[in-house]
Amino acid sequence: MNALANRRFLKMNGLGNEITVLDLRGTKHVVSEAEARAIASQERSRFDQLMVLHDAKASGTDAYVRIYNTDGSEAGACGNGTRCVAWAMTADPQMGQAGRDGLLLQTKAGLLPVARLSETAFTVDMGAPRLAWDEIPLAEPFEDTSRFELQIGPIDDPILHTPCAVSMGNPHAVFFVDDPYRFNLEQIGPLLENHPIFPDRANIGLAAVEAPDHIVLRVWERGAGITRACGSGACAALVAAVRRELSVRKATVSLPGGDLTIEWRESDGHVLMTGPAALDWDGVLEPGLFAAVA
């Protein structure tokens, strides 16, 4: 029988972002791409991101978290998912430890401190953005990644052009537009996600700066598609807007699923993301899900 059969999971809501949390602490099992896709295929465990808890690797951390997209690929960061993990580890009777107000989580992208503000609200320190072309990464050098050459559509009248590139543990390209909702993101997103300029693919954001402290955002997530919310995408949008001198360093970012408060802290360059996490239901992974998984 597959090691994941009958494992309990939490189905959570990170601002409309579908998050599944799976606790594998105390085991050596690492979820494969095929297993992640199998979990995503079932309605009750379906996810935009799968957050898998493992035993801590680094001293002083509470857990190591692996993050998977719907297509089974592994991601470096997920802000909405991190808030859901924080809820699970501080409130869930089986996964959690009651009374905890802070956690230090480790992911492929680095360490993520999380502070609990209330029963449902958390602030995640997403760390400092990476802005150099080879850190994002881009496939060729650009001295100024706040404006780099990329467009889609006719050369004399492109649909989108000149995005800002930012890595928040995963690569983002942010296009500034008047209205993010007038674009066919379902058509444009896959083309840009897989553009040769992005060797690791990219998350694609369409951002409108409504006021210096308010950004409206839609995101196409690599490996997942259109999402109701993207925490790292909201962080990238705020950083991009500040770099373009369109925004102040703390703003509300409005996504289809709701609002996040994002601050690019001047003192240390870290990006702080504050928002909610909520439990929808829990369940167990049916053994039949993994029948075709080698």
PALUM-23549 format. One record per residue (C-alpha): residue in three letters; x negated, y negated, z; residue number from 1. Coordinates in nm, 4 decimals. Each point is the difference from the previous one (the first is absolute). Layout:
N
   type         c1         c2         c3   seq
    ALA          X          Y          Z   NUM
...
# end
This chain:
294
   type         c1         c2         c3   seq
    MET     0.0000     0.0000     0.0000     1
    ASN    -0.1211    -0.3503    -0.0799     2
    ALA    -0.1524    -0.1823     0.2990     3
    LEU     0.2504    -0.2851    -0.0432     4
    ALA     0.3101     0.2207     0.0056     5
    ASN     0.2386    -0.0919     0.2837     6
    ARG    -0.2152    -0.2977     0.1008     7
    ARG     0.1965    -0.2848     0.1534     8
    PHE    -0.0060    -0.3365    -0.1777     9
    LEU     0.1386    -0.3471     0.0593    10
    LYS     0.1772    -0.1838    -0.2816    11
    MET    -0.0532    -0.3683     0.0684    12
    ASN     0.0882    -0.3356    -0.1467    13
    GLY    -0.2734    -0.2604    -0.0326    14
    LEU     0.1999    -0.2970    -0.1291    15
    GLY     0.1766     0.2193    -0.2530    16
    ASN    -0.3220     0.1841    -0.0857    17
    GLU     0.0665     0.3737     0.0373    18
    ILE    -0.2644     0.1429     0.2336    19
    THR    -0.0382     0.3618     0.1106    20
    VAL    -0.2214     0.0634     0.3033    21
    LEU    -0.1506     0.3457     0.0507    22
    ASP    -0.2062     0.0951     0.3067    23
    LEU    -0.2832     0.2466    -0.0675    24
    ARG    -0.2030    -0.0835     0.3088    25
    GLY    -0.1392     0.3156     0.1545    26
    THR    -0.0323     0.1698    -0.3407    27
    LYS    -0.2659    -0.0004    -0.2710    28
    HIS     0.2490    -0.0081    -0.2868    29
    VAL    -0.0351    -0.2756    -0.2603    30
    VAL     0.3038    -0.0642    -0.2203    31
    SER    -0.0725     0.0697    -0.3665    32
    GLU     0.1355    -0.2035    -0.2915    33
    ALA     0.2359     0.2855    -0.0876    34
    GLU     0.1296     0.0205     0.3573    35
    ALA     0.0566    -0.3781     0.0102    36
    ARG     0.1967     0.0161    -0.3250    37
    ALA     0.2062     0.2891     0.1402    38
    ILE     0.0879    -0.2017     0.3114    39
    ALA     0.0948    -0.2978    -0.2177    40
    SER     0.2278     0.2192    -0.2120    41
    GLN     0.2494     0.0655     0.2818    42
    GLU     0.2578    -0.2713     0.0685    43
    ARG    -0.0317     0.0100     0.3791    44
    SER    -0.3798    -0.0228     0.0008    45
    ARG    -0.0377    -0.2161    -0.3128    46
    PHE    -0.2432    -0.2876     0.0397    47
    ASP    -0.1693    -0.2969    -0.1571    48
    GLN    -0.2939     0.0830     0.2266    49
    LEU    -0.0735     0.3062     0.2111    50
    MET    -0.1957    -0.0792     0.3176    51
    VAL    -0.1793     0.3049     0.1428    52
    LEU    -0.1457    -0.0129     0.3518    53
    HIS    -0.3254     0.1842     0.0687    54
    ASP    -0.2208     0.0212     0.3058    55
    ALA    -0.2126    -0.3106     0.0526    56
    LYS    -0.3380     0.0014    -0.1728    57
    ALA    -0.1556    -0.3151     0.1453    58
    SER    -0.0536    -0.0709     0.3675    59
    GLY     0.2620    -0.2326     0.1449    60
    THR     0.2592     0.0650    -0.2718    61
    ASP     0.3385     0.1613     0.0594    62
    ALA     0.0395     0.1926    -0.3260    63
    TYR    -0.1305     0.0377    -0.3531    64
    VAL     0.2756    -0.0644    -0.2540    65
    ARG     0.0070     0.1298    -0.3565    66
    ILE     0.2374    -0.1796    -0.2373    67
    TYR     0.1590     0.1548    -0.3087    68
    ASN     0.2000    -0.1526    -0.2856    69
    THR     0.3012     0.1702    -0.1566    70
    ASP    -0.2153     0.1471    -0.2784    71
    GLY    -0.2265     0.1665     0.2569    72
    SER    -0.2902    -0.2400    -0.0411    73
    GLU    -0.1668    -0.1301     0.3143    74
    ALA     0.0151    -0.3685     0.0941    75
    GLY    -0.2358    -0.1994     0.2182    76
    ALA     0.2521    -0.2230     0.1742    77
    CYS     0.3728    -0.0426     0.0585    78
    GLY     0.1090    -0.2786     0.2299    79
    ASN     0.3650     0.1033     0.0240    80
    GLY    -0.1018     0.3602     0.0621    81
    THR    -0.2472    -0.1049     0.2686    82
    ARG     0.2783    -0.1731     0.1927    83
    CYS     0.2058     0.3192    -0.0237    84
    VAL    -0.2918     0.2062     0.1304    85
    ALA    -0.0337    -0.2457     0.2882    86
    TRP     0.3695     0.0460     0.0852    87
    ALA    -0.0383     0.3792    -0.0138    88
    MET    -0.3061    -0.0041     0.2255    89
    THR     0.1565    -0.2321     0.2580    90
    ALA     0.3694     0.0929    -0.0004    91
    ASP     0.0690     0.3467    -0.1473    92
    PRO     0.0440     0.2554     0.2824    93
    GLN    -0.2097     0.2649    -0.1769    94
    MET    -0.2606    -0.2051    -0.1886    95
    GLY    -0.0170    -0.2985     0.2311    96
    GLN    -0.1422    -0.1132     0.3291    97
    ALA     0.2423    -0.2274     0.1838    98
    GLY    -0.1190    -0.3320     0.1313    99
    ARG    -0.2692    -0.0592    -0.2611   100
    ASP    -0.0171    -0.3575    -0.1280   101
    GLY    -0.3017     0.0379    -0.2262   102
    LEU    -0.1639     0.2564    -0.2264   103
    LEU    -0.3160     0.0259    -0.2075   104
    LEU     0.0555     0.2095    -0.3127   105
    GLN    -0.2594     0.1085    -0.2545   106
    THR     0.0709     0.0448    -0.3720   107
    LYS    -0.2123     0.0429    -0.3106   108
    ALA    -0.0061    -0.3805    -0.0220   109
    GLY    -0.1296    -0.0503     0.3561   110
    LEU     0.1302    -0.0788     0.3482   111
    LEU     0.3482    -0.1472     0.0517   112
    PRO     0.0840    -0.1465     0.3419   113
    VAL     0.3761    -0.0106     0.0645   114
    ALA     0.1811    -0.1980     0.2697   115
    ARG     0.3570     0.0738     0.1064   116
    LEU     0.2030    -0.3220     0.0389   117
    SER     0.3381     0.1547     0.0825   118
    GLU     0.1871     0.3292    -0.0351   119
    THR    -0.0029    -0.0310    -0.3793   120
    ALA    -0.2524    -0.2725    -0.0931   121
    PHE    -0.3732     0.0521    -0.0491   122
    THR    -0.2985    -0.2035    -0.1160   123
    VAL    -0.2663     0.1811    -0.2016   124
    ASP    -0.3479    -0.1458    -0.0409   125
    MET    -0.0655     0.0968    -0.3606   126
    GLY    -0.3597    -0.1223     0.0135   127
    ALA    -0.1721    -0.2397    -0.2373   128
    PRO     0.0955     0.0034    -0.3688   129
    ARG    -0.2625     0.1071    -0.2506   130
    LEU    -0.0348    -0.2545    -0.2759   131
    ALA    -0.3117     0.0956    -0.1986   132
    TRP     0.0674     0.1659    -0.3352   133
    ASP    -0.1910     0.3186     0.0906   134
    GLU     0.1721     0.0327     0.3397   135
    ILE     0.3564    -0.0250    -0.1344   136
    PRO    -0.1096     0.1653    -0.2399   137
    LEU     0.0197    -0.1373    -0.3543   138
    ALA    -0.1628     0.1730    -0.2945   139
    GLU    -0.2144    -0.2996    -0.0973   140
    PRO    -0.1531    -0.3002     0.1780   141
    PHE     0.2095    -0.3093     0.0684   142
    GLU    -0.1622    -0.2758     0.2001   143
    ASP     0.3393    -0.1386     0.1022   144
    THR     0.2539     0.2725     0.0745   145
    SER     0.2620    -0.2586     0.0988   146
    ARG     0.0570    -0.0422    -0.3751   147
    PHE    -0.1132     0.2731    -0.2334   148
    GLU     0.0764     0.0767    -0.3607   149
    LEU     0.2902     0.2382    -0.0346   150
    GLN     0.3244    -0.0441    -0.1854   151
    ILE     0.2905     0.2018    -0.1284   152
    GLY     0.2032    -0.0951    -0.3065   153
    PRO    -0.0851    -0.2045    -0.3116   154
    ILE    -0.3372    -0.1731     0.0219   155
    ASP     0.1526    -0.3408    -0.0800   156
    ASP     0.2998     0.0458     0.2336   157
    PRO    -0.0796     0.2622     0.2670   158
    ILE     0.2676     0.1263     0.2367   159
    LEU    -0.2482    -0.0028     0.2893   160
    HIS    -0.3581    -0.1241     0.0174   161
    THR    -0.2931    -0.1021     0.2230   162
    PRO     0.0673     0.1875     0.3255   163
    CYS    -0.1913    -0.0187     0.3264   164
    ALA    -0.1700     0.3209     0.1136   165
    VAL    -0.0222     0.1002     0.3664   166
    SER    -0.0745     0.3216     0.1849   167
    MET     0.1775     0.0603     0.3292   168
    GLY    -0.1462     0.3497     0.0223   169
    ASN     0.1657     0.0656    -0.3353   170
    PRO    -0.0195    -0.2106    -0.3184   171
    HIS     0.2628    -0.2645    -0.0773   172
    ALA     0.0563    -0.2326    -0.2948   173
    VAL     0.2306    -0.2921     0.0823   174
    PHE     0.1675    -0.1951    -0.2806   175
    PHE     0.1564    -0.3343     0.0909   176
    VAL     0.3356    -0.0543    -0.1705   177
    ASP     0.3068    -0.2220     0.0335   178
    ASP     0.2397     0.2884     0.0673   179
    PRO    -0.1234     0.3558     0.0749   180
    TYR     0.3470     0.1390    -0.0700   181
    ARG     0.0180    -0.1031    -0.3639   182
    PHE    -0.2713     0.2477    -0.1033   183
    ASN     0.0516     0.3641    -0.0916   184
    LEU    -0.2430     0.1314     0.2603   185
    GLU     0.0975     0.3601    -0.0700   186
    GLN    -0.1405    -0.0425    -0.3526   187
    ILE    -0.2913    -0.2329     0.0749   188
    GLY    -0.1172     0.1677     0.3203   189
    PRO    -0.1340     0.3285    -0.1422   190
    LEU    -0.1859    -0.1812    -0.2797   191
    LEU    -0.1794    -0.2287     0.2426   192
    GLU    -0.0559     0.2625     0.2702   193
    ASN    -0.1909     0.2133    -0.2506   194
    HIS    -0.1797    -0.2808    -0.1874   195
    PRO    -0.3682     0.0831    -0.0666   196
    ILE    -0.1079    -0.3048     0.2025   197
    PHE     0.1070     0.1925     0.3136   198
    PRO    -0.2185     0.3127     0.0345   199
    ASP     0.1982     0.1100     0.3084   200
    ARG     0.3330    -0.1243    -0.1386   201
    ALA     0.1680    -0.2927     0.1790   202
    ASN     0.3098    -0.1208     0.1787   203
    ILE     0.1708    -0.2732    -0.2026   204
    GLY     0.1640    -0.2947     0.1744   205
    LEU     0.2252    -0.2699    -0.1474   206
    ALA     0.0016    -0.2961     0.2380   207
    ALA     0.1877    -0.3298     0.0062   208
    VAL    -0.1139    -0.2654     0.2476   209
    GLU     0.3295    -0.1564     0.1104   210
    ALA    -0.1689    -0.2224     0.2604   211
    PRO    -0.3495    -0.0185     0.1520   212
    ASP     0.1174     0.2386     0.2736   213
    HIS     0.2375     0.2196    -0.2034   214
    ILE    -0.0809     0.2507    -0.2774   215
    VAL     0.2495     0.2196    -0.1855   216
    LEU    -0.1559     0.3284    -0.1167   217
    ARG     0.0735     0.3150    -0.1969   218
    VAL    -0.2531     0.2829    -0.0185   219
    TRP    -0.0676     0.2947    -0.2249   220
    GLU    -0.2002     0.2435     0.2148   221
    ARG    -0.2556     0.2231    -0.1656   222
    GLY     0.1086     0.3611     0.0288   223
    ALA     0.3458    -0.0939     0.1311   224
    GLY     0.1659    -0.2539    -0.2319   225
    ILE     0.2338    -0.2849     0.0910   226
    THR     0.0321    -0.0284     0.3754   227
    ARG     0.2286    -0.1969     0.2296   228
    ALA    -0.2973    -0.1090     0.2063   229
    CYS    -0.3791     0.0199    -0.0119   230
    GLY    -0.1896    -0.1183     0.3055   231
    SER    -0.3444    -0.0070    -0.1590   232
    GLY     0.1585    -0.1673    -0.3055   233
    ALA     0.1432    -0.2737     0.2226   234
    CYS    -0.3448    -0.0512     0.1518   235
    ALA    -0.1568    -0.0161    -0.3460   236
    ALA     0.2601    -0.2519    -0.1175   237
    LEU    -0.0681    -0.2340     0.2919   238
    VAL    -0.3779     0.0250    -0.0494   239
    ALA     0.0422    -0.0631    -0.3734   240
    ALA     0.2232    -0.3021     0.0625   241
    VAL    -0.2478    -0.1520     0.2462   242
    ARG    -0.2850     0.0560    -0.2451   243
    ARG     0.2006    -0.1832    -0.2654   244
    GLU     0.0796    -0.2795     0.2502   245
    LEU     0.3716     0.0726    -0.0324   246
    SER     0.0653     0.1025     0.3595   247
    VAL    -0.0996    -0.0601     0.3596   248
    ARG    -0.1727     0.2829     0.1870   249
    LYS     0.3152     0.1231     0.1788   250
    ALA     0.3204     0.0595    -0.1939   251
    THR     0.3158     0.2041    -0.0291   252
    VAL    -0.0139     0.2471    -0.2873   253
    SER     0.3472     0.1031    -0.1174   254
    LEU     0.0280     0.3405    -0.1677   255
    PRO     0.3142     0.1805    -0.1180   256
    GLY     0.0106     0.1864     0.3330   257
    GLY    -0.0438    -0.3059     0.2205   258
    ASP    -0.2601    -0.2380     0.1405   259
    LEU    -0.3521     0.0445     0.1329   260
    THR    -0.2101    -0.2612     0.1762   261
    ILE    -0.3535    -0.0074    -0.1403   262
    GLU    -0.2923    -0.1985     0.1364   263
    TRP    -0.3498    -0.0233    -0.1487   264
    ARG    -0.1787    -0.0935     0.3191   265
    GLU    -0.2645    -0.2644    -0.0498   266
    SER    -0.2078     0.0922     0.3060   267
    ASP    -0.1084     0.3429    -0.1266   268
    GLY     0.1555     0.0346    -0.3457   269
    HIS     0.2287     0.2857     0.1062   270
    VAL     0.3535     0.0341    -0.1369   271
    LEU     0.2773     0.0619     0.2551   272
    MET     0.3304     0.1515    -0.1063   273
    THR     0.3053    -0.0112     0.2290   274
    GLY     0.3237     0.1824    -0.0689   275
    PRO     0.2444     0.2703     0.1115   276
    ALA     0.0020     0.3794     0.0012   277
    ALA     0.3075     0.2174     0.0527   278
    LEU     0.0768     0.3705     0.0235   279
    ASP     0.2617     0.1299    -0.2436   280
    TRP    -0.0071     0.3678     0.0985   281
    ASP    -0.2240     0.2954     0.0767   282
    GLY    -0.0046     0.3461    -0.1512   283
    VAL    -0.2148     0.3002    -0.0858   284
    LEU    -0.1680     0.0883    -0.3282   285
    GLU     0.1831     0.2921    -0.1574   286
    PRO    -0.2316     0.2941    -0.0840   287
    GLY     0.1506     0.0215    -0.3491   288
    LEU    -0.1474    -0.3394    -0.0861   289
    PHE    -0.3423     0.1578    -0.0236   290
    ALA     0.0899     0.3170    -0.1887   291
    ALA    -0.1745    -0.1177    -0.3149   292
    VAL    -0.3008    -0.1531     0.1803   293
    ALA    -0.3144     0.2067    -0.0296   294
# end
